Each structure stands twice: as C-alpha cells, then as structure tokens.
Amino acid sequence: MATATVAISGISSRPLVSLHHSRAAAISYSSSRQFLRHRPISSPRLLFRNVRRVQATILQDDEEKVVVEESFKAETFPGKGPLLEESDTSSSALEASVIKLEQGVNVFLTDSVIKILDTLYRDRTYPRFFVLETIARVPYFAFMSVLHMYETFGWWRRADYLKVHFAESWNEMHHLLIMEELGGNSWWFDRFLGQIVATFYYFMTVFLYIVSPRMAYHFSECVESHAFETYDKFLKTNGEELKKSPAPDIAVKYYTGSDMYLFDEFQTSRAPNTRRPVIENLYDVFVNIRDDEAEHCKTMRACQTLGSLRSPHSVLEDEECDEESGCVIPEEAHCEGIVDCVKKSITN
C-alpha cells in the first residue's frame, strides 16, 4: 500500500501514528492493544495507572507542522482488517469473527453514505461540510443517552465517559456554527437532509451502543475518519485562497477564548493546555477543524477497549494522588452492552 505524508494526525486502516508538533506532542498509536501512549511535557510523571487506559508520549522537536505517515485509500477506514489480524491472543475465534462482522458492516454503511454525499455535494463544499457536521455530532448525544440509562439501572456509572462525550459534542457544535457562518445552511434542502439523516443516525447509534458499544464507537471512528480526510483534501486544494479570507468570529472565539476546559477535555490523547490554536485566517480555522477530527478518531479508537477512556483532567487529578493518600482510581466498566449488563445484573 502506498504511503503518503499529510499535515495532521493519522487515520488509516492500520493506525500507526507518528505525530510531531512544535513543543506540543508526538503520539504513537498501537492497533494491536488498542490504546494510546502519552506523556505530557508539563508533567513527565503523568501516566495512566492502568495499561488499558489511554496513554501517550509527548516529545519536543523543531518542526512547525504536525506530520503523519499515512497508508490508506479514500474508501478505507481504521480497523478494516489489520486490527483483527493483530488482535490479542486471548480473544476467541468467535469474538474475532464478531469484530470482523461489526467492522465490515460499519465500513459498508459509511462508504454508502459517502457515495451519496459525493453525488449530492460534488461542487458545493460548505453545504457538504454543514451536513457532515450536523451528522458528526449526533453519536455523542446517543452515547450520553444510553450512559444515562445505564446509570439509572446502576449498570455502568462512568463519569469520565459522559464528560468526554459532552466535550466532543461541544466541539462538533462549534464546527457546525462555523459552517453556518460560512453560509453552508443557506438552502432549505441542506438543512432538511442534515436533520433527517441526523435523526435516523441518532436512533441507529443508540441501538448499536446498547447492543455493542465497541461497534458503535468504531462506526463513529469511521465517520470522523471521513471528516478528517475531507478537510485535509479541502486544505490541500484551496489553501492559498483560504489564507486570504478572514476567520469567522465564532471560530476565533472558540479556538482562542479564555475558557478552554471543554476544548482540552475531548482530546484524550494529549495533556490539557498542550494545544492552543492560533487563528489568523480561514485557513487556520480549517486546519484546526481537521485536527479536531483527528483527535475524535483517537478518542473513538481508545473507546473500543472496554473501560479504557479517561478524562484528561481526571488524569491530572489522579497524578496529584500518591499511593499513601488514599485516592482511589475508578475501576474499569463492569459490563459492555445491554446483553452483558443484564446477564451480570442477574448473576450478581
């Protein structure tokens, strides 16, 4: 498979990411174990206490751009084969078959939607982005809905998941506001299509998340992967023109505001305060939207390992607790999906 180099975090059918950023971070991604490795510059001791949690390694160098080694075709998404070949040896053959089926269905559905969007929005960029962002934020609402239901039944109480998914929806909402300011929602058909697809997508994601959170997270990873690829191609094609256009006010306010808590919260592969965008023109806006989509992909990838997700701010709080302080780090989630939760609820 051909190897290309693009300016952002990597999304590929075999996610092995090498990311370099000026005084920011370098992140390596392991598909065989499904977690990230991460150590922030500001806190070298910051490690996740559980190897199944999201981790990363931060380095410093003199490069000005985030660089990624990427090996994927336009229609290829993460976890489309190599993930299964390198799955943990303890996984049963049945489980591997289930994962393969789940991922195959997800890739087929995503590719089908992409073909429809390509047909309808071949020469209408901002309306396409508007529809894409209307759809992309839906799964995070669905995840939170199911998590609240689990909390009600006492099956799965994971505050970090709720925090991170809300922060992800907050980020996607601002992407949507930016596209609206750029005129992407000016035609009623685009608004109607986005709303109809989003409604269907919400209930589909709720069903998937109830039956198999792993499958739901992988599907969302596929969607975010397409968003990343779309913005990356747009930047390469229209970079010079975008640099001559002013940034929307909502983008400047979101990316350079004083309250960046939620901006840091959805980026589980990096420590808080390590990414602070500079917005000078419309090109910078789309660079950061593209970077956001890459961060969503990493978070969705990490979520596919049961109980692995931790809020970046929770990790900092854990670091303040030493072994003698009596601080307790939450255990992994007790169940995965409605079938597993019902079974364990009855047996326990």
Summary of the structure (lengths in Angstrom):
residues: 348
radius of gyration: 19.6
end to end distance: 48.8
largest distance: 63.6
contacts: 1100
relative contact order: 0.15
helix: 55%
strand: 5%
